[in-house]
Amino acid sequence: MDKRKRNNVFIVLEGLSGSGKTTIGKIVAKRIKGEFYRTPPSLFAGSFRNRIDKCASDSARFLFYLAGVI
């Protein structure tokens, strides 16, 4: 099979804070020789994320997290 026609897999892990999503995601990415992406990215993390989670409307939160994925 031509390496350029490789099947791509996109795996999403969801769960509560502290449930092991990051740990499992990194293990899976390593085993399948893939890449691990964390959302939201570090640019969106910290106090800014906390403020969005605490004060923003549902629509604003959705757009915030969507921007982190895009």
PDB file of N, CA, C and O in Angstrom:
ATOM      1  N   MET A   1       0.844  -1.186   0.000  1.00  0.00           N
ATOM      2  CA  MET A   1       0.000   0.000   0.000  1.00  0.00           C
ATOM      3  C   MET A   1       0.887   1.246   0.000  1.00  0.00           C
ATOM      4  O   MET A   1       1.887   1.309   0.716  1.00  0.00           O
ATOM      5  N   ASP A   2       0.520   2.200  -0.784  1.00  0.00           N
ATOM      6  CA  ASP A   2       1.237   3.464  -0.861  1.00  0.00           C
ATOM      7  C   ASP A   2       1.147   4.178   0.491  1.00  0.00           C
ATOM      8  O   ASP A   2       0.052   4.371   1.018  1.00  0.00           O
ATOM      9  N   LYS A   3       2.300   4.572   1.054  1.00  0.00           N
ATOM     10  CA  LYS A   3       2.320   5.216   2.364  1.00  0.00           C
ATOM     11  C   LYS A   3       1.520   6.518   2.384  1.00  0.00           C
ATOM     12  O   LYS A   3       1.036   6.929   3.439  1.00  0.00           O
ATOM     13  N   ARG A   4       1.378   7.164   1.236  1.00  0.00           N
ATOM     14  CA  ARG A   4       0.610   8.412   1.186  1.00  0.00           C
ATOM     15  C   ARG A   4      -0.883   8.157   1.325  1.00  0.00           C
ATOM     16  O   ARG A   4      -1.632   9.087   1.623  1.00  0.00           O
ATOM     17  N   LYS A   5      -1.337   6.929   1.120  1.00  0.00           N
ATOM     18  CA  LYS A   5      -2.764   6.601   1.209  1.00  0.00           C
ATOM     19  C   LYS A   5      -3.096   5.933   2.537  1.00  0.00           C
ATOM     20  O   LYS A   5      -4.039   5.145   2.624  1.00  0.00           O
ATOM     21  N   ARG A   6      -2.344   6.239   3.538  1.00  0.00           N
ATOM     22  CA  ARG A   6      -2.515   5.665   4.863  1.00  0.00           C
ATOM     23  C   ARG A   6      -3.856   6.099   5.472  1.00  0.00           C
ATOM     24  O   ARG A   6      -4.275   7.246   5.317  1.00  0.00           O
ATOM     25  N   ASN A   7      -4.505   5.189   6.150  1.00  0.00           N
ATOM     26  CA  ASN A   7      -5.756   5.519   6.849  1.00  0.00           C
ATOM     27  C   ASN A   7      -5.442   6.381   8.058  1.00  0.00           C
ATOM     28  O   ASN A   7      -4.506   6.095   8.805  1.00  0.00           O
ATOM     29  N   ASN A   8      -6.210   7.419   8.249  1.00  0.00           N
ATOM     30  CA  ASN A   8      -6.033   8.293   9.402  1.00  0.00           C
ATOM     31  C   ASN A   8      -7.096   7.971  10.439  1.00  0.00           C
ATOM     32  O   ASN A   8      -8.250   7.694  10.114  1.00  0.00           O
ATOM     33  N   VAL A   9      -6.677   8.016  11.685  1.00  0.00           N
ATOM     34  CA  VAL A   9      -7.574   7.732  12.790  1.00  0.00           C
ATOM     35  C   VAL A   9      -7.588   8.956  13.702  1.00  0.00           C
ATOM     36  O   VAL A   9      -6.541   9.531  13.997  1.00  0.00           O
ATOM     37  N   PHE A  10      -8.763   9.343  14.138  1.00  0.00           N
ATOM     38  CA  PHE A  10      -8.917  10.457  15.073  1.00  0.00           C
ATOM     39  C   PHE A  10      -9.653   9.911  16.283  1.00  0.00           C
ATOM     40  O   PHE A  10     -10.802   9.484  16.172  1.00  0.00           O
ATOM     41  N   ILE A  11      -9.007   9.921  17.424  1.00  0.00           N
ATOM     42  CA  ILE A  11      -9.584   9.369  18.648  1.00  0.00           C
ATOM     43  C   ILE A  11      -9.821  10.505  19.631  1.00  0.00           C
ATOM     44  O   ILE A  11      -8.947  11.345  19.842  1.00  0.00           O
ATOM     45  N   VAL A  12     -11.002  10.527  20.229  1.00  0.00           N
ATOM     46  CA  VAL A  12     -11.353  11.541  21.219  1.00  0.00           C
ATOM     47  C   VAL A  12     -11.637  10.837  22.534  1.00  0.00           C
ATOM     48  O   VAL A  12     -12.387   9.862  22.578  1.00  0.00           O
ATOM     49  N   LEU A  13     -11.034  11.336  23.603  1.00  0.00           N
ATOM     50  CA  LEU A  13     -11.291  10.807  24.947  1.00  0.00           C
ATOM     51  C   LEU A  13     -12.020  11.874  25.744  1.00  0.00           C
ATOM     52  O   LEU A  13     -11.607  13.033  25.766  1.00  0.00           O
ATOM     53  N   GLU A  14     -13.092  11.486  26.389  1.00  0.00           N
ATOM     54  CA  GLU A  14     -13.849  12.404  27.226  1.00  0.00           C
ATOM     55  C   GLU A  14     -13.976  11.815  28.614  1.00  0.00           C
ATOM     56  O   GLU A  14     -14.010  10.595  28.779  1.00  0.00           O
ATOM     57  N   GLY A  15     -14.045  12.674  29.604  1.00  0.00           N
ATOM     58  CA  GLY A  15     -14.224  12.197  30.965  1.00  0.00           C
ATOM     59  C   GLY A  15     -14.070  13.324  31.959  1.00  0.00           C
ATOM     60  O   GLY A  15     -13.748  14.456  31.596  1.00  0.00           O
ATOM     61  N   LEU A  16     -14.299  13.007  33.196  1.00  0.00           N
ATOM     62  CA  LEU A  16     -14.188  13.987  34.273  1.00  0.00           C
ATOM     63  C   LEU A  16     -12.735  14.358  34.515  1.00  0.00           C
ATOM     64  O   LEU A  16     -11.824  13.609  34.162  1.00  0.00           O
ATOM     65  N   SER A  17     -12.527  15.523  35.120  1.00  0.00           N
ATOM     66  CA  SER A  17     -11.177  15.940  35.483  1.00  0.00           C
ATOM     67  C   SER A  17     -10.546  14.885  36.383  1.00  0.00           C
ATOM     68  O   SER A  17     -11.176  14.397  37.321  1.00  0.00           O
ATOM     69  N   GLY A  18      -9.297  14.541  36.085  1.00  0.00           N
ATOM     70  CA  GLY A  18      -8.572  13.581  36.903  1.00  0.00           C
ATOM     71  C   GLY A  18      -8.883  12.125  36.608  1.00  0.00           C
ATOM     72  O   GLY A  18      -8.441  11.241  37.342  1.00  0.00           O
ATOM     73  N   SER A  19      -9.640  11.856  35.542  1.00  0.00           N
ATOM     74  CA  SER A  19     -10.027  10.471  35.255  1.00  0.00           C
ATOM     75  C   SER A  19      -8.984   9.708  34.440  1.00  0.00           C
ATOM     76  O   SER A  19      -9.126   8.501  34.245  1.00  0.00           O
ATOM     77  N   GLY A  20      -7.931  10.392  33.957  1.00  0.00           N
ATOM     78  CA  GLY A  20      -6.865   9.702  33.242  1.00  0.00           C
ATOM     79  C   GLY A  20      -6.859   9.896  31.739  1.00  0.00           C
ATOM     80  O   GLY A  20      -6.169   9.168  31.024  1.00  0.00           O
ATOM     81  N   LYS A  21      -7.613  10.863  31.248  1.00  0.00           N
ATOM     82  CA  LYS A  21      -7.682  11.089  29.797  1.00  0.00           C
ATOM     83  C   LYS A  21      -6.310  11.395  29.199  1.00  0.00           C
ATOM     84  O   LYS A  21      -5.944  10.827  28.171  1.00  0.00           O
ATOM     85  N   THR A  22      -5.561  12.275  29.825  1.00  0.00           N
ATOM     86  CA  THR A  22      -4.247  12.655  29.318  1.00  0.00           C
ATOM     87  C   THR A  22      -3.296  11.470  29.343  1.00  0.00           C
ATOM     88  O   THR A  22      -2.581  11.225  28.371  1.00  0.00           O
ATOM     89  N   THR A  23      -3.282  10.743  30.434  1.00  0.00           N
ATOM     90  CA  THR A  23      -2.403   9.578  30.558  1.00  0.00           C
ATOM     91  C   THR A  23      -2.702   8.539  29.487  1.00  0.00           C
ATOM     92  O   THR A  23      -1.796   8.071  28.797  1.00  0.00           O
ATOM     93  N   ILE A  24      -3.952   8.185  29.352  1.00  0.00           N
ATOM     94  CA  ILE A  24      -4.356   7.188  28.351  1.00  0.00           C
ATOM     95  C   ILE A  24      -4.113   7.711  26.937  1.00  0.00           C
ATOM     96  O   ILE A  24      -3.634   6.976  26.074  1.00  0.00           O
ATOM     97  N   GLY A  25      -4.442   8.973  26.704  1.00  0.00           N
ATOM     98  CA  GLY A  25      -4.234   9.563  25.379  1.00  0.00           C
ATOM     99  C   GLY A  25      -2.789   9.510  24.935  1.00  0.00           C
ATOM    100  O   GLY A  25      -2.503   9.189  23.782  1.00  0.00           O
ATOM    101  N   LYS A  26      -1.871   9.824  25.842  1.00  0.00           N
ATOM    102  CA  LYS A  26      -0.443   9.777  25.515  1.00  0.00           C
ATOM    103  C   LYS A  26       0.024   8.352  25.255  1.00  0.00           C
ATOM    104  O   LYS A  26       0.838   8.123  24.360  1.00  0.00           O
ATOM    105  N   ILE A  27      -0.474   7.401  26.016  1.00  0.00           N
ATOM    106  CA  ILE A  27      -0.112   5.990  25.812  1.00  0.00           C
ATOM    107  C   ILE A  27      -0.611   5.504  24.456  1.00  0.00           C
ATOM    108  O   ILE A  27       0.130   4.867  23.708  1.00  0.00           O
ATOM    109  N   VAL A  28      -1.861   5.805  24.143  1.00  0.00           N
ATOM    110  CA  VAL A  28      -2.438   5.380  22.859  1.00  0.00           C
ATOM    111  C   VAL A  28      -1.677   6.017  21.698  1.00  0.00           C
ATOM    112  O   VAL A  28      -1.331   5.336  20.733  1.00  0.00           O
ATOM    113  N   ALA A  29      -1.417   7.318  21.791  1.00  0.00           N
ATOM    114  CA  ALA A  29      -0.699   8.016  20.719  1.00  0.00           C
ATOM    115  C   ALA A  29       0.674   7.379  20.479  1.00  0.00           C
ATOM    116  O   ALA A  29       1.091   7.201  19.335  1.00  0.00           O
ATOM    117  N   LYS A  30       1.358   7.044  21.547  1.00  0.00           N
ATOM    118  CA  LYS A  30       2.683   6.427  21.414  1.00  0.00           C
ATOM    119  C   LYS A  30       2.587   5.054  20.755  1.00  0.00           C
ATOM    120  O   LYS A  30       3.385   4.724  19.877  1.00  0.00           O
ATOM    121  N   ARG A  31       1.622   4.267  21.174  1.00  0.00           N
ATOM    122  CA  ARG A  31       1.480   2.905  20.634  1.00  0.00           C
ATOM    123  C   ARG A  31       1.092   2.870  19.171  1.00  0.00           C
ATOM    124  O   ARG A  31       1.514   1.975  18.438  1.00  0.00           O
ATOM    125  N   ILE A  32       0.290   3.836  18.734  1.00  0.00           N
ATOM    126  CA  ILE A  32      -0.120   3.834  17.326  1.00  0.00           C
ATOM    127  C   ILE A  32       0.746   4.775  16.481  1.00  0.00           C
ATOM    128  O   ILE A  32       0.473   5.024  15.306  1.00  0.00           O
ATOM    129  N   LYS A  33       1.805   5.290  17.129  1.00  0.00           N
ATOM    130  CA  LYS A  33       2.727   6.219  16.464  1.00  0.00           C
ATOM    131  C   LYS A  33       1.969   7.426  15.913  1.00  0.00           C
ATOM    132  O   LYS A  33       2.175   7.864  14.781  1.00  0.00           O
ATOM    133  N   GLY A  34       1.084   7.941  16.765  1.00  0.00           N
ATOM    134  CA  GLY A  34       0.284   9.094  16.396  1.00  0.00           C
ATOM    135  C   GLY A  34       0.722  10.319  17.167  1.00  0.00           C
ATOM    136  O   GLY A  34       1.784  10.330  17.788  1.00  0.00           O
ATOM    137  N   GLU A  35      -0.087  11.333  17.124  1.00  0.00           N
ATOM    138  CA  GLU A  35       0.188  12.567  17.839  1.00  0.00           C
ATOM    139  C   GLU A  35      -0.889  12.791  18.886  1.00  0.00           C
ATOM    140  O   GLU A  35      -2.061  12.487  18.665  1.00  0.00           O
ATOM    141  N   PHE A  36      -0.482  13.322  20.015  1.00  0.00           N
ATOM    142  CA  PHE A  36      -1.399  13.630  21.102  1.00  0.00           C
ATOM    143  C   PHE A  36      -1.666  15.127  21.101  1.00  0.00           C
ATOM    144  O   PHE A  36      -0.733  15.930  21.105  1.00  0.00           O
ATOM    145  N   TYR A  37      -2.932  15.498  21.095  1.00  0.00           N
ATOM    146  CA  TYR A  37      -3.334  16.894  21.169  1.00  0.00           C
ATOM    147  C   TYR A  37      -4.195  17.082  22.399  1.00  0.00           C
ATOM    148  O   TYR A  37      -5.104  16.295  22.663  1.00  0.00           O
ATOM    149  N   ARG A  38      -3.907  18.113  23.135  1.00  0.00           N
ATOM    150  CA  ARG A  38      -4.696  18.413  24.320  1.00  0.00           C
ATOM    151  C   ARG A  38      -5.571  19.627  24.032  1.00  0.00           C
ATOM    152  O   ARG A  38      -5.122  20.592  23.413  1.00  0.00           O
ATOM    153  N   THR A  39      -6.806  19.576  24.478  1.00  0.00           N
ATOM    154  CA  THR A  39      -7.674  20.733  24.303  1.00  0.00           C
ATOM    155  C   THR A  39      -8.165  21.202  25.664  1.00  0.00           C
ATOM    156  O   THR A  39      -8.435  20.378  26.538  1.00  0.00           O
ATOM    157  N   PRO A  40      -8.282  22.468  25.854  1.00  0.00           N
ATOM    158  CA  PRO A  40      -7.779  23.487  24.951  1.00  0.00           C
ATOM    159  C   PRO A  40      -6.258  23.530  25.019  1.00  0.00           C
ATOM    160  O   PRO A  40      -5.675  23.100  26.014  1.00  0.00           O
ATOM    161  N   PRO A  41      -5.603  24.044  23.971  1.00  0.00           N
ATOM    162  CA  PRO A  41      -4.144  24.122  23.972  1.00  0.00           C
ATOM    163  C   PRO A  41      -3.638  25.057  25.075  1.00  0.00           C
ATOM    164  O   PRO A  41      -4.419  25.822  25.641  1.00  0.00           O
ATOM    165  N   SER A  42      -2.357  25.003  25.379  1.00  0.00           N
ATOM    166  CA  SER A  42      -1.792  25.765  26.498  1.00  0.00           C
ATOM    167  C   SER A  42      -2.069  27.266  26.391  1.00  0.00           C
ATOM    168  O   SER A  42      -2.194  27.950  27.407  1.00  0.00           O
ATOM    169  N   LEU A  43      -2.164  27.771  25.173  1.00  0.00           N
ATOM    170  CA  LEU A  43      -2.475  29.187  24.981  1.00  0.00           C
ATOM    171  C   LEU A  43      -3.813  29.547  25.642  1.00  0.00           C
ATOM    172  O   LEU A  43      -4.001  30.680  26.085  1.00  0.00           O
ATOM    173  N   PHE A  44      -4.724  28.599  25.706  1.00  0.00           N
ATOM    174  CA  PHE A  44      -6.067  28.830  26.242  1.00  0.00           C
ATOM    175  C   PHE A  44      -6.199  28.397  27.706  1.00  0.00           C
ATOM    176  O   PHE A  44      -7.279  28.505  28.287  1.00  0.00           O
ATOM    177  N   ALA A  45      -5.132  27.918  28.290  1.00  0.00           N
ATOM    178  CA  ALA A  45      -5.208  27.339  29.639  1.00  0.00           C
ATOM    179  C   ALA A  45      -5.050  28.401  30.721  1.00  0.00           C
ATOM    180  O   ALA A  45      -4.945  29.593  30.434  1.00  0.00           O
ATOM    181  N   GLY A  46      -5.036  27.953  31.943  1.00  0.00           N
ATOM    182  CA  GLY A  46      -4.778  28.817  33.086  1.00  0.00           C
ATOM    183  C   GLY A  46      -5.974  29.641  33.510  1.00  0.00           C
ATOM    184  O   GLY A  46      -7.122  29.210  33.406  1.00  0.00           O
ATOM    185  N   SER A  47      -5.677  30.840  33.991  1.00  0.00           N
ATOM    186  CA  SER A  47      -6.724  31.686  34.565  1.00  0.00           C
ATOM    187  C   SER A  47      -7.767  32.107  33.528  1.00  0.00           C
ATOM    188  O   SER A  47      -8.936  32.303  33.859  1.00  0.00           O
ATOM    189  N   PHE A  48      -7.332  32.245  32.262  1.00  0.00           N
ATOM    190  CA  PHE A  48      -8.284  32.610  31.206  1.00  0.00           C
ATOM    191  C   PHE A  48      -9.340  31.523  31.046  1.00  0.00           C
ATOM    192  O   PHE A  48     -10.532  31.817  30.965  1.00  0.00           O
ATOM    193  N   ARG A  49      -8.906  30.276  31.002  1.00  0.00           N
ATOM    194  CA  ARG A  49      -9.851  29.153  30.888  1.00  0.00           C
ATOM    195  C   ARG A  49     -10.770  29.108  32.106  1.00  0.00           C
ATOM    196  O   ARG A  49     -11.977  28.905  31.974  1.00  0.00           O
ATOM    197  N   ASN A  50     -10.195  29.297  33.281  1.00  0.00           N
ATOM    198  CA  ASN A  50     -11.002  29.263  34.508  1.00  0.00           C
ATOM    199  C   ASN A  50     -12.085  30.338  34.479  1.00  0.00           C
ATOM    200  O   ASN A  50     -13.219  30.098  34.893  1.00  0.00           O
ATOM    201  N   ARG A  51     -11.731  31.514  33.993  1.00  0.00           N
ATOM    202  CA  ARG A  51     -12.709  32.603  33.924  1.00  0.00           C
ATOM    203  C   ARG A  51     -13.822  32.278  32.929  1.00  0.00           C
ATOM    204  O   ARG A  51     -14.996  32.524  33.206  1.00  0.00           O
ATOM    205  N   ILE A  52     -13.453  31.727  31.771  1.00  0.00           N
ATOM    206  CA  ILE A  52     -14.458  31.339  30.769  1.00  0.00           C
ATOM    207  C   ILE A  52     -15.399  30.291  31.362  1.00  0.00           C
ATOM    208  O   ILE A  52     -16.618  30.403  31.240  1.00  0.00           O
ATOM    209  N   ASP A  53     -14.826  29.276  32.004  1.00  0.00           N
ATOM    210  CA  ASP A  53     -15.648  28.204  32.581  1.00  0.00           C
ATOM    211  C   ASP A  53     -16.591  28.730  33.658  1.00  0.00           C
ATOM    212  O   ASP A  53     -17.712  28.243  33.806  1.00  0.00           O
ATOM    213  N   LYS A  54     -16.136  29.714  34.398  1.00  0.00           N
ATOM    214  CA  LYS A  54     -16.911  30.215  35.525  1.00  0.00           C
ATOM    215  C   LYS A  54     -17.958  31.259  35.124  1.00  0.00           C
ATOM    216  O   LYS A  54     -19.062  31.266  35.667  1.00  0.00           O
ATOM    217  N   CYS A  55     -17.620  32.135  34.183  1.00  0.00           N
ATOM    218  CA  CYS A  55     -18.449  33.317  33.933  1.00  0.00           C
ATOM    219  C   CYS A  55     -19.151  33.367  32.576  1.00  0.00           C
ATOM    220  O   CYS A  55     -20.141  34.082  32.425  1.00  0.00           O
ATOM    221  N   ALA A  56     -18.666  32.636  31.607  1.00  0.00           N
ATOM    222  CA  ALA A  56     -19.187  32.792  30.241  1.00  0.00           C
ATOM    223  C   ALA A  56     -20.487  32.012  30.036  1.00  0.00           C
ATOM    224  O   ALA A  56     -20.786  31.049  30.743  1.00  0.00           O
ATOM    225  N   SER A  57     -21.231  32.464  29.054  1.00  0.00           N
ATOM    226  CA  SER A  57     -22.463  31.753  28.678  1.00  0.00           C
ATOM    227  C   SER A  57     -22.092  30.421  28.014  1.00  0.00           C
ATOM    228  O   SER A  57     -20.937  30.206  27.648  1.00  0.00           O
ATOM    229  N   ASP A  58     -23.059  29.550  27.865  1.00  0.00           N
ATOM    230  CA  ASP A  58     -22.817  28.267  27.199  1.00  0.00           C
ATOM    231  C   ASP A  58     -22.292  28.469  25.778  1.00  0.00           C
ATOM    232  O   ASP A  58     -21.391  27.755  25.337  1.00  0.00           O
ATOM    233  N   SER A  59     -22.851  29.432  25.072  1.00  0.00           N
ATOM    234  CA  SER A  59     -22.417  29.704  23.695  1.00  0.00           C
ATOM    235  C   SER A  59     -20.963  30.185  23.662  1.00  0.00           C
ATOM    236  O   SER A  59     -20.180  29.758  22.814  1.00  0.00           O
ATOM    237  N   ALA A  60     -20.616  31.065  24.583  1.00  0.00           N
ATOM    238  CA  ALA A  60     -19.244  31.571  24.637  1.00  0.00           C
ATOM    239  C   ALA A  60     -18.262  30.454  24.993  1.00  0.00           C
ATOM    240  O   ALA A  60     -17.169  30.380  24.430  1.00  0.00           O
ATOM    241  N   ARG A  61     -18.653  29.593  25.923  1.00  0.00           N
ATOM    242  CA  ARG A  61     -17.788  28.460  26.289  1.00  0.00           C
ATOM    243  C   ARG A  61     -17.597  27.535  25.092  1.00  0.00           C
ATOM    244  O   ARG A  61     -16.484  27.083  24.827  1.00  0.00           O
ATOM    245  N   PHE A  62     -18.675  27.255  24.374  1.00  0.00           N
ATOM    246  CA  PHE A  62     -18.586  26.409  23.187  1.00  0.00           C
ATOM    247  C   PHE A  62     -17.600  26.997  22.193  1.00  0.00           C
ATOM    248  O   PHE A  62     -16.737  26.283  21.681  1.00  0.00           O
ATOM    249  N   LEU A  63     -17.714  28.276  21.915  1.00  0.00           N
ATOM    250  CA  LEU A  63     -16.820  28.931  20.957  1.00  0.00           C
ATOM    251  C   LEU A  63     -15.378  28.957  21.438  1.00  0.00           C
ATOM    252  O   LEU A  63     -14.457  28.809  20.634  1.00  0.00           O
ATOM    253  N   PHE A  64     -15.172  29.140  22.715  1.00  0.00           N
ATOM    254  CA  PHE A  64     -13.832  29.112  23.308  1.00  0.00           C
ATOM    255  C   PHE A  64     -13.148  27.772  23.050  1.00  0.00           C
ATOM    256  O   PHE A  64     -12.018  27.718  22.564  1.00  0.00           O
ATOM    257  N   TYR A  65     -13.859  26.685  23.388  1.00  0.00           N
ATOM    258  CA  TYR A  65     -13.277  25.360  23.206  1.00  0.00           C
ATOM    259  C   TYR A  65     -13.164  24.992  21.726  1.00  0.00           C
ATOM    260  O   TYR A  65     -12.221  24.303  21.336  1.00  0.00           O
ATOM    261  N   LEU A  66     -14.098  25.433  20.910  1.00  0.00           N
ATOM    262  CA  LEU A  66     -14.015  25.211  19.476  1.00  0.00           C
ATOM    263  C   LEU A  66     -12.787  25.893  18.896  1.00  0.00           C
ATOM    264  O   LEU A  66     -12.086  25.308  18.069  1.00  0.00           O
ATOM    265  N   ALA A  67     -12.521  27.114  19.316  1.00  0.00           N
ATOM    266  CA  ALA A  67     -11.333  27.844  18.850  1.00  0.00           C
ATOM    267  C   ALA A  67     -10.057  27.087  19.219  1.00  0.00           C
ATOM    268  O   ALA A  67      -9.093  27.093  18.453  1.00  0.00           O
ATOM    269  N   GLY A  68     -10.043  26.447  20.365  1.00  0.00           N
ATOM    270  CA  GLY A  68      -8.870  25.673  20.781  1.00  0.00           C
ATOM    271  C   GLY A  68      -8.628  24.457  19.913  1.00  0.00           C
ATOM    272  O   GLY A  68      -7.487  24.015  19.778  1.00  0.00           O
ATOM    273  N   VAL A  69      -9.658  23.915  19.331  1.00  0.00           N
ATOM    274  CA  VAL A  69      -9.527  22.744  18.464  1.00  0.00           C
ATOM    275  C   VAL A  69      -9.156  23.166  17.043  1.00  0.00           C
ATOM    276  O   VAL A  69      -8.361  22.506  16.373  1.00  0.00           O
ATOM    277  N   ILE A  70      -9.731  24.251  16.605  1.00  0.00           N
ATOM    278  CA  ILE A  70      -9.475  24.728  15.234  1.00  0.00           C
ATOM    279  C   ILE A  70      -8.061  25.220  15.143  1.00  0.00           C
ATOM    280  O   ILE A  70      -7.630  25.667  14.080  1.00  0.00           O
TER     281      ILE A  70
END
